[in-house]
Amino acid sequence: MSETKNNNGLKVIAGLLGVILLGTIIYTVTLYQEKKKNEAVLTQEKELVVEDLNSLKSEYDKAILESNATNEELVAARDNIAKYIDSVKAMKADLSTLSRYRRQVSILKEEREELLRQVDSLRESNTLIAMQRDSTFTELEKQTIFNDSLVVQNTQLADAVERGSALNLTKFSVDAVRERNNGNLASTTRARRTDKIKVCFTVADNVIAEAGDREFYIEVLDPQGNVLGGGNTTSVEEGPTITYTKATNFYYENSTLDVCDFVSNYSGEFAEGNYMVNVYDDRLTLLGTNKFELK
């Protein structure tokens, strides 16, 4: 009888183990199926983004072929889309990255509409000019004057667009800080207590500026007028060259953006005196200047 009880006990244990094993298998299979489902959805979203980009590229190819003369803006926009296609194909799909590319596709579609309107307008102007060339010599002189005026207006418009697309700062603050034992930062005006300089600025919204990765340059001048951490230089083609303390990078999406960065004195302690902090954009245009004193 004892042996029978032992056998029954073993059967019960075996049954329980079987239930646990079955539950584990079901849970594992469910997790695997859920993972595959999510991967399938992300892959589908990625393919939709690539499909949208390929559609945009095809429209640019068609517009370039229909244009009587090579349009550099159309070619540049098409090549830019081709780079985005390569990036999307090569990237590992995740919700955050796909969302960012979705927003970029919307921006590219708006840019396409504007460029195609410009191409249509230019094509119509060229047709009108060709018709006017068949008129009298007097009319030709008038048209020449009109064309000269149009070139001037287009140049002025291009300059205005370039100026309008530049980024500007609405706020700019500088603060000397020391790091407490708990890791928190506290403002200070004492040179010997200063560990870092906190530089914060707010980039204004700009709907016509190009969205994407941006790099601004922070220049900190010590009381002797030397660039803190000097040795870093950058320049733009046919433009100025600056020596800067630190480059700060951020992603701009045409809306107001707060940016903060920290500058350390790698050569030792901060000296007493007046400091000046300048911020330049990626065109090396001075956007703001701020001063502070360490005692």
C-alpha positions as CSV (number, residue, x, y, z in Angstrom):
1,M,0.0,0.0,0.0
2,S,2.9,2.3,0.8
3,E,4.2,1.7,-2.7
4,T,0.9,2.6,-4.2
5,K,0.9,5.9,-2.3
6,N,4.4,6.6,-3.5
7,N,3.3,6.0,-7.1
8,N,0.3,8.2,-6.7
9,G,2.5,11.0,-5.3
10,L,4.9,10.7,-8.2
11,K,2.0,10.9,-10.7
12,V,0.8,14.1,-9.0
13,I,4.2,15.7,-9.1
14,A,4.7,14.6,-12.7
15,G,1.3,16.1,-13.5
16,L,2.2,19.4,-11.9
17,L,5.5,19.5,-13.7
18,G,3.7,18.8,-16.9
19,V,1.3,21.7,-16.3
20,I,4.2,24.1,-15.5
21,L,6.1,23.0,-18.6
22,L,3.0,23.4,-20.7
23,G,2.5,26.9,-19.3
24,T,6.1,27.8,-19.9
25,I,5.9,26.7,-23.5
26,I,2.7,28.6,-24.1
27,Y,4.2,31.8,-22.5
28,T,7.4,31.5,-24.6
29,V,5.4,30.9,-27.8
30,T,3.2,33.9,-27.0
31,L,6.2,36.2,-26.4
32,Y,7.9,34.9,-29.6
33,Q,4.7,35.5,-31.7
34,E,4.3,39.0,-30.2
35,K,8.0,39.8,-31.0
36,K,7.5,38.6,-34.6
37,K,4.3,40.6,-34.9
38,N,6.1,43.8,-33.7
39,E,9.0,43.2,-36.0
40,A,6.6,42.6,-38.9
41,V,4.8,45.9,-38.2
42,L,8.1,47.9,-37.9
43,T,9.3,46.3,-41.2
44,Q,6.1,47.2,-42.9
45,E,6.4,50.8,-41.6
46,K,10.0,50.9,-42.8
47,E,8.9,49.7,-46.3
48,L,6.2,52.4,-46.4
49,V,8.7,55.1,-45.6
50,V,11.0,53.7,-48.4
51,E,8.0,53.6,-50.7
52,D,7.2,57.2,-50.0
53,L,10.8,58.3,-50.6
54,N,11.0,56.3,-53.8
55,S,7.8,57.9,-55.0
56,L,9.3,61.4,-54.2
57,K,12.5,60.5,-56.0
58,S,10.6,59.3,-59.1
59,E,8.7,62.6,-59.3
60,Y,11.9,64.5,-59.1
61,D,13.4,62.3,-61.9
62,K,10.4,63.1,-64.0
63,A,10.6,66.9,-63.3
64,I,14.3,66.9,-64.2
65,L,13.7,65.1,-67.5
66,E,10.9,67.6,-68.4
67,S,13.0,70.6,-67.5
68,N,14.6,72.3,-70.5
69,A,17.7,73.0,-68.5
70,T,19.3,71.3,-65.6
71,N,17.8,72.6,-62.4
72,E,20.4,72.3,-59.6
73,E,17.8,72.6,-56.8
74,L,15.8,69.6,-58.3
75,V,19.0,67.5,-58.7
76,A,20.2,68.3,-55.1
77,A,16.7,67.5,-53.7
78,R,16.6,64.2,-55.6
79,D,20.1,63.2,-54.4
80,N,19.2,64.1,-50.9
81,I,16.2,61.8,-51.0
82,A,18.4,59.0,-52.4
83,K,20.6,59.4,-49.3
84,Y,17.5,59.2,-47.1
85,I,16.5,56.0,-48.9
86,D,19.9,54.4,-48.3
87,S,19.8,55.5,-44.6
88,V,16.3,54.0,-44.0
89,K,17.2,50.7,-45.8
90,A,20.3,50.3,-43.7
91,M,18.9,51.3,-40.3
92,K,17.5,49.0,-37.7
93,A,13.8,49.7,-37.5
94,D,12.5,51.1,-34.3
95,L,9.4,53.3,-33.6
96,S,11.4,56.5,-32.7
97,T,13.6,56.5,-35.8
98,L,10.7,55.6,-38.1
99,S,8.6,58.5,-36.6
100,R,11.5,60.9,-37.3
101,Y,11.8,59.8,-40.9
102,R,8.0,60.0,-41.3
103,R,8.2,63.7,-40.2
104,Q,11.1,64.2,-42.7
105,V,9.0,62.7,-45.5
106,S,6.3,65.3,-44.8
107,I,8.9,68.1,-45.0
108,L,10.3,66.7,-48.2
109,K,6.8,66.6,-49.7
110,E,6.3,70.2,-48.9
111,E,9.7,71.1,-50.4
112,R,8.8,69.1,-53.5
113,E,5.6,71.1,-54.0
114,E,7.4,74.4,-53.7
115,L,10.2,73.4,-56.1
116,L,7.8,72.1,-58.7
117,R,5.8,75.3,-58.5
118,Q,9.1,77.2,-59.1
119,V,9.9,75.0,-62.1
120,D,6.4,75.6,-63.6
121,S,6.8,79.3,-63.0
122,L,10.2,79.3,-64.7
123,R,9.0,77.2,-67.6
124,E,6.1,79.7,-68.2
125,S,8.5,82.6,-68.0
126,N,10.8,80.9,-70.6
127,T,7.9,80.4,-72.9
128,L,6.8,84.0,-72.6
129,I,10.4,85.2,-73.3
130,A,10.6,82.9,-76.4
131,M,7.4,84.4,-77.8
132,Q,8.6,88.0,-77.1
133,R,11.8,87.3,-79.0
134,D,9.8,87.2,-82.3
135,S,8.5,90.7,-81.7
136,T,10.1,94.0,-82.9
137,F,13.5,95.3,-81.8
138,T,11.9,97.7,-79.4
139,E,9.9,94.9,-77.7
140,L,13.1,92.9,-77.5
141,E,14.8,95.8,-75.7
142,K,11.9,96.1,-73.3
143,Q,12.1,92.4,-72.6
144,T,15.8,92.6,-71.9
145,I,15.2,95.3,-69.4
146,F,12.5,93.2,-67.8
147,N,14.8,90.2,-67.6
148,D,17.5,92.2,-65.9
149,S,14.9,93.4,-63.4
150,L,13.7,89.9,-62.9
151,V,17.3,88.6,-62.2
152,V,17.7,91.4,-59.6
153,Q,14.4,90.5,-58.0
154,N,15.3,86.8,-57.9
155,T,18.7,87.5,-56.4
156,Q,17.1,89.7,-53.8
157,L,14.5,87.0,-53.1
158,A,17.1,84.3,-52.8
159,D,19.1,86.5,-50.4
160,A,15.9,87.2,-48.4
161,V,15.1,83.4,-48.2
162,E,18.7,82.7,-47.1
163,R,18.5,85.3,-44.4
164,G,15.0,84.1,-43.4
165,S,16.1,80.5,-43.0
166,A,18.9,81.4,-40.6
167,L,18.4,80.3,-37.0
168,N,18.2,82.9,-34.2
169,L,18.3,82.8,-30.4
170,T,15.5,84.1,-28.2
171,K,17.2,83.4,-24.9
172,F,20.9,83.1,-24.0
173,S,22.2,82.6,-20.4
174,V,25.5,81.7,-18.8
175,D,26.0,80.4,-15.3
176,A,29.1,79.3,-13.4
177,V,28.3,76.1,-11.4
178,R,29.9,73.7,-8.9
179,E,29.1,70.1,-8.6
180,R,28.0,68.9,-5.1
181,N,28.8,65.5,-3.6
182,N,25.3,64.3,-4.5
183,G,25.9,65.2,-8.2
184,N,23.6,68.2,-8.2
185,L,24.8,71.5,-9.7
186,A,24.7,74.8,-7.8
187,S,25.3,78.3,-9.1
188,T,28.4,80.2,-7.8
189,T,30.3,83.4,-8.4
190,R,33.5,82.2,-6.9
191,A,36.3,81.2,-9.3
192,R,37.8,78.6,-7.0
193,R,34.4,76.9,-6.5
194,T,33.6,76.8,-10.2
195,D,33.7,73.4,-11.8
196,K,31.9,74.1,-15.1
197,I,30.3,76.9,-17.1
198,K,26.7,76.1,-18.0
199,V,25.7,77.7,-21.4
200,C,22.0,77.6,-22.3
201,F,20.2,79.1,-25.2
202,T,16.8,78.8,-26.9
203,V,16.7,78.4,-30.7
204,A,13.6,80.2,-32.2
205,D,11.1,78.4,-34.4
206,N,11.6,78.9,-38.1
207,V,9.4,77.1,-40.6
208,I,11.6,77.8,-43.6
209,A,14.8,76.6,-42.0
210,E,16.1,73.2,-43.0
211,A,15.3,70.6,-40.3
212,G,18.0,68.1,-39.2
213,D,21.2,67.8,-37.3
214,R,22.8,71.2,-36.4
215,E,26.1,72.2,-34.8
216,F,26.7,75.5,-33.0
217,Y,30.0,76.7,-31.6
218,I,30.6,78.0,-28.1
219,E,33.5,80.4,-27.6
220,V,34.5,81.2,-24.0
221,L,37.1,84.0,-23.5
222,D,38.9,84.1,-20.2
223,P,39.8,87.4,-18.4
224,Q,43.0,87.7,-20.5
225,G,41.0,87.4,-23.7
226,N,42.2,83.9,-24.5
227,V,39.9,81.2,-25.9
228,L,39.2,78.6,-23.2
229,G,40.3,75.2,-24.5
230,G,41.7,77.0,-27.6
231,G,43.0,74.9,-30.4
232,N,39.7,74.0,-32.1
233,T,39.2,76.0,-35.3
234,T,36.5,75.8,-38.0
235,S,35.7,77.8,-41.1
236,V,33.2,78.1,-44.0
237,E,34.0,78.4,-47.7
238,E,34.9,81.9,-48.6
239,G,33.9,83.0,-45.1
240,P,35.4,83.5,-41.6
241,T,37.4,81.2,-39.4
242,I,36.9,81.0,-35.7
243,T,38.6,79.4,-32.8
244,Y,36.0,77.9,-30.4
245,T,35.9,76.2,-27.0
246,K,33.3,73.6,-27.7
247,A,30.9,72.4,-30.5
248,T,27.4,71.5,-29.4
249,N,25.1,69.4,-31.5
250,F,21.3,69.1,-31.6
251,Y,18.5,68.0,-33.9
252,Y,16.3,70.9,-35.1
253,E,12.7,70.3,-36.2
254,N,11.6,73.9,-37.0
255,S,10.1,74.5,-33.6
256,T,11.5,76.3,-30.5
257,L,14.3,74.3,-28.9
258,D,16.1,74.7,-25.6
259,V,19.8,73.6,-25.7
260,C,22.3,73.5,-22.8
261,D,25.9,72.4,-22.7
262,F,28.8,72.6,-20.2
263,V,32.3,73.9,-20.6
264,S,35.1,72.7,-18.3
265,N,38.5,74.2,-17.8
266,Y,40.8,71.4,-18.6
267,S,43.9,73.4,-17.9
268,G,43.1,73.9,-14.3
269,E,41.0,76.1,-12.1
270,F,39.0,79.0,-13.4
271,A,40.7,82.4,-12.9
272,E,39.1,85.4,-11.3
273,G,37.9,88.1,-13.6
274,N,35.4,88.9,-16.4
275,Y,34.5,86.2,-19.0
276,M,32.8,86.5,-22.3
277,V,30.8,83.7,-24.0
278,N,29.9,83.8,-27.7
279,V,27.6,81.4,-29.7
280,Y,28.0,80.9,-33.4
281,D,25.7,79.0,-35.8
282,D,27.0,76.5,-38.4
283,R,27.5,79.4,-40.8
284,L,29.8,81.0,-38.2
285,T,27.3,83.9,-37.7
286,L,27.5,85.3,-34.2
287,L,24.1,84.7,-32.6
288,G,24.7,86.0,-29.1
289,T,27.1,87.3,-26.6
290,N,27.0,87.1,-22.8
291,K,29.3,88.1,-20.0
292,F,29.8,87.1,-16.3
293,E,32.3,87.6,-13.6
294,L,34.1,85.2,-11.2
295,K,35.5,86.6,-8.0
